[in-house]
């Protein structure tokens, strides 16, 4: 059962209306790192959680995220108060109203489509999506994802604080940002209260692969650090072979005789004639910048002169540095 307290979790004091700032705030209302996404992520995890301690924690934080959604939504609506009244009542001159609506970003969309309300979109007008929820149903994986989600949300709040000079708005955002830190700590504690918690899931990593570091990107800029050096790591430099030493890096599949026969017929029908040199559409439409066409020898570093304005190759010949070529 849910009950709503009409008082906000944190007092909202907006010193002046600002539809552009309001639109930026939507990032934390209906965006991928926003409060609705967080509330739905933790709520759906909570109702599926069998551990009573984690279930209680997830419900607590999910409910608090809904409180944060109310705070950020209220900020959006307070910042939009001026444009909301102007759009609803049409008291301003048309040109002045148009100017107010188009101050920057997508503030005109928020004003026109949503009447200055808090829309479930991000700051670019993209509607909220359940695709933002990345729960996988394994606590040791989901808790790590939750920690990362809170970290991303904190960064968005930091950026929003940096773009406002409204002290009241910045103060409320600072509270919301700080609660992201508290939630990260709670999720960390819940994660490390599970032993073992790495790797996620039940199956262990295969011993021959789990401690190897493959240096797959070679050349200037190769670096060594704690992620690929020391006794913990078996550093494999420039691996040009397949990982399984007993394999040949190929592929195979077992098929029934009927499947083999059909596959052979398909291969024969679709086989390329390696001895042919067909004239192609690229040949028929080639201009002087196309390089060698079918039947011509490629010339390295060939420079083709520019045609005079309006001059084009005919359908029979094509101009080049070597003169006229017959098609």
C-alpha positions in Angstrom: 0.0 0.0 0.0 1.2 3.5 -0.9 0.3 6.7 0.9 1.1 10.2 -0.4 2.2 13.0 1.9 1.4 16.3 0.3 4.6 17.9 1.6 7.6 17.5 -0.7 10.6 15.6 0.6 12.6 18.8 0.1 11.3 22.3 -0.2 11.3 23.9 -3.7 12.1 27.6 -3.8 12.3 29.0 -7.4 13.4 32.6 -7.6 12.2 33.3 -11.1 10.5 31.4 -14.0 12.8 30.0 -16.7 11.3 27.7 -19.4 14.7 26.9 -20.8 16.0 25.7 -17.5 12.7 23.8 -17.0 13.3 21.9 -20.2 16.8 20.9 -19.1 15.3 19.7 -15.8 13.2 17.2 -17.7 16.3 15.1 -18.1 15.9 13.9 -14.5 12.1 13.6 -14.8 11.6 11.5 -17.9 15.2 10.8 -19.1 17.2 7.5 -18.9 19.1 8.6 -15.8 16.0 10.2 -14.2 13.9 9.6 -11.2 11.1 7.7 -12.9 13.6 5.2 -14.4 15.2 4.7 -11.0 11.9 4.2 -9.3 10.7 1.7 -11.8 14.1 -0.1 -11.8 14.1 -0.6 -8.1 10.4 -1.2 -7.7 10.4 -4.1 -10.2 13.5 -5.5 -8.6 11.8 -5.3 -5.2 8.7 -7.2 -6.1 10.8 -10.0 -7.6 13.3 -10.1 -4.7 13.2 -13.2 -2.4 15.7 -11.9 0.2 13.6 -10.0 2.8 16.4 -7.5 3.5 17.1 -6.5 -0.1 13.4 -6.5 -0.8 12.8 -3.9 2.0 15.8 -1.8 0.9 14.6 -1.8 -2.8 11.1 -0.8 -1.8 12.4 2.0 0.4 14.7 3.5 -2.3 12.1 3.0 -5.1 9.5 4.9 -3.0 12.1 7.7 -2.3 12.8 8.0 -6.0 9.1 8.7 -6.5 9.5 11.5 -4.0 12.4 12.8 -6.0 10.3 12.6 -9.1 7.8 14.8 -7.4 10.5 17.3 -6.4 12.0 17.5 -9.8 8.6 17.7 -11.5 7.6 20.5 -9.2 10.7 22.4 -10.1 9.9 22.0 -13.8 6.3 23.3 -13.3 7.5 26.2 -11.2 10.0 27.2 -13.8 7.3 27.0 -16.4 4.7 29.1 -14.5 5.2 32.2 -16.6 4.9 30.5 -20.0 2.1 28.2 -18.8 -0.1 31.2 -18.0 0.8 33.0 -21.2 0.0 30.0 -23.4 -3.2 29.2 -21.6 -4.6 32.7 -21.5 -3.0 34.2 -24.6 -2.5 37.6 -22.9 0.8 38.4 -24.5 1.2 39.7 -28.1 1.6 36.9 -30.6 5.2 37.9 -31.3 6.1 38.2 -27.6 4.4 34.8 -26.9 6.4 33.2 -29.7 9.6 34.7 -28.3 8.9 33.4 -24.8 8.2 29.9 -26.2 11.4 29.8 -28.3 14.0 30.9 -25.8 16.2 27.8 -26.4 16.3 24.0 -26.5 12.9 22.3 -26.9 11.1 24.7 -24.4 8.6 25.5 -27.2 7.6 21.8 -27.3 7.1 21.7 -23.6 5.0 24.9 -23.7 2.9 24.0 -26.7 2.3 20.3 -26.3 2.3 20.0 -22.5 1.2 23.4 -21.5 4.3 24.0 -19.4 3.7 20.8 -17.4 6.3 18.2 -16.4 6.3 15.9 -19.4 7.6 12.3 -19.2 10.3 13.1 -21.8 14.0 13.8 -21.6 15.3 17.3 -22.3 15.4 16.6 -26.0 11.7 15.6 -26.1 12.2 11.9 -26.4 9.4 10.0 -24.5 10.2 8.0 -21.5 10.8 4.3 -22.2 10.7 1.1 -20.2 13.8 0.2 -22.2 15.7 2.3 -19.7 15.2 -0.5 -17.2 18.1 -2.9 -17.4 17.2 -5.4 -14.6 18.4 -8.9 -15.3 17.0 -10.7 -12.3 20.4 -11.6 -10.6 21.1 -9.5 -7.5 24.9 -9.5 -7.9 24.4 -8.1 -11.4 21.5 -5.8 -10.7 23.1 -4.2 -7.7 26.1 -3.3 -9.7 23.9 -1.8 -12.4 22.0 0.1 -9.7 25.3 1.6 -8.4 26.2 2.7 -11.9 22.7 4.2 -12.4 23.0 6.3 -9.2 26.5 7.4 -10.3 25.1 8.5 -13.7 22.2 10.3 -12.1 24.6 12.2 -9.8 26.6 13.4 -12.8 23.4 14.8 -14.4 22.5 16.6 -11.3 26.0 18.1 -11.1 25.7 19.4 -14.6 22.2 20.8 -13.9 23.6 22.6 -10.9 26.3 24.1 -13.1 23.9 25.6 -15.5 21.6 27.4 -13.0 22.2 30.5 -11.0 18.9 30.1 -9.1 20.0 29.4 -5.6 16.8 27.7 -4.6 16.8 25.4 -7.5 20.5 24.6 -7.0 19.9 23.8 -3.3 17.1 21.4 -4.2 19.2 19.8 -6.9 22.1 19.4 -4.4 19.8 17.5 -2.1 18.7 15.1 -4.9 22.3 14.7 -6.0 23.4 13.8 -2.5 20.7 11.2 -2.1 22.2 9.5 -5.1 25.4 9.1 -3.1 23.5 7.6 -0.2 21.8 5.1 -2.5 25.1 4.1 -4.0 26.4 3.3 -0.5 23.3 1.3 0.3 23.6 -0.7 -2.9 27.3 -1.3 -2.3 26.6 -2.7 1.2 23.8 -4.9 -0.1 26.1 -6.2 -2.9 29.0 -7.0 -0.6 26.7 -8.7 2.0 26.4 -11.5 -0.6 29.3 -13.9 -0.5 30.6 -14.6 -3.0 29.3 -11.8 -5.3 31.8 -12.0 -8.2 31.5 -13.1 -10.9 27.8 -12.5 -11.0 25.6 -15.6 -11.2 26.3 -19.2 -10.3 28.7 -20.5 -12.9 32.4 -19.8 -12.4 34.7 -18.6 -15.1 36.7 -21.2 -17.0 40.2 -21.3 -15.5 42.1 -21.2 -18.9 40.5 -17.9 -19.8 39.5 -16.0 -16.6 42.9 -14.5 -15.8 44.1 -13.7 -19.3 44.4 -10.2 -20.7 44.4 -10.1 -24.5 46.2 -7.1 -25.9 43.9 -6.8 -28.9 44.7 -3.2 -29.8 48.4 -3.0 -30.7 50.6 -0.2 -31.9 51.5 3.3 -30.5 49.7 3.9 -27.2 49.9 0.4 -25.8 49.7 0.8 -22.0 50.2 -1.4 -19.0 48.4 -0.8 -15.7 46.8 -2.7 -12.8 44.1 -3.9 -15.3 46.7 -5.9 -17.3 49.9 -6.3 -15.4 51.1 -8.0 -12.2 50.9 -11.6 -11.0 47.1 -11.6 -11.3 47.2 -11.3 -15.0 48.5 -13.6 -17.8 49.3 -10.9 -20.4 48.9 -12.2 -24.0 50.5 -9.8 -26.4 49.0 -9.4 -29.9 47.1 -12.7 -30.0 46.9 -13.8 -33.6 45.5 -17.2 -32.9 42.2 -18.6 -31.6 41.7 -18.7 -27.9 41.1 -22.5 -27.6 44.4 -24.1 -28.1 42.8 -27.4 -29.2 40.7 -25.8 -31.9 41.5 -24.6 -35.4 39.4 -21.4 -35.3 37.1 -22.8 -37.9 33.4 -23.7 -37.7 31.2 -26.7 -38.3 27.7 -28.0 -38.0 26.2 -31.5 -38.2 23.3 -31.9 -40.6 21.0 -34.7 -41.7 21.5 -36.1 -45.3 18.4 -34.1 -46.5 19.8 -30.9 -45.0 23.1 -31.5 -46.6 21.5 -32.1 -50.0 19.5 -28.9 -49.8 22.5 -26.9 -48.6 24.6 -28.2 -51.5 21.9 -27.2 -54.1 21.7 -23.7 -52.6 25.5 -23.4 -52.6 25.6 -24.4 -56.3 22.9 -22.0 -57.2 24.5 -19.1 -55.5 28.2 -19.8 -56.3 30.3 -17.0 -57.7 32.0 -17.5 -61.1 35.6 -16.6 -60.1 36.7 -16.6 -63.8 34.2 -14.0 -65.0 34.8 -10.2 -65.2 31.3 -8.8 -65.7 30.5 -5.3 -66.7 28.6 -3.7 -63.8 26.3 -0.8 -63.3 29.3 1.1 -61.8 31.0 0.7 -65.2 28.1 2.0 -67.1 27.7 5.1 -65.0 31.4 5.7 -64.3 32.8 9.2 -64.5 36.4 10.4 -64.7 36.8 10.1 -60.9 35.8 6.5 -60.7 39.2 5.0 -61.5 39.7 1.9 -63.6 36.6 0.2 -64.9 36.2 -3.3 -66.2 38.8 -4.2 -68.8 41.2 -1.4 -67.8 44.4 -1.5 -65.8 44.5 0.2 -62.5 47.0 3.1 -62.4 48.4 4.0 -59.0 48.1 7.7 -58.0 46.5 8.6 -61.3 45.4 12.2 -61.4 42.4 13.0 -63.6 42.0 16.5 -65.0 38.9 18.5 -64.2 36.4 18.8 -67.0 35.4 22.3 -68.1 32.1 23.5 -66.7 29.3 21.6 -68.2 31.5 19.0 -69.9 30.5 15.4 -69.2 31.6 12.0 -70.7 29.3 10.7 -73.3 27.5 7.3 -73.1 30.2 6.0 -75.5 33.4 7.4 -74.1 34.8 8.5 -70.8 37.4 11.2 -70.5 40.6 10.5 -68.5 44.3 11.5 -68.3 45.0 8.8 -70.9 42.5 10.2 -73.4 39.3 8.7 -74.7 38.1 5.2 -73.6 35.7 3.2 -75.5 32.9 1.5 -73.6 
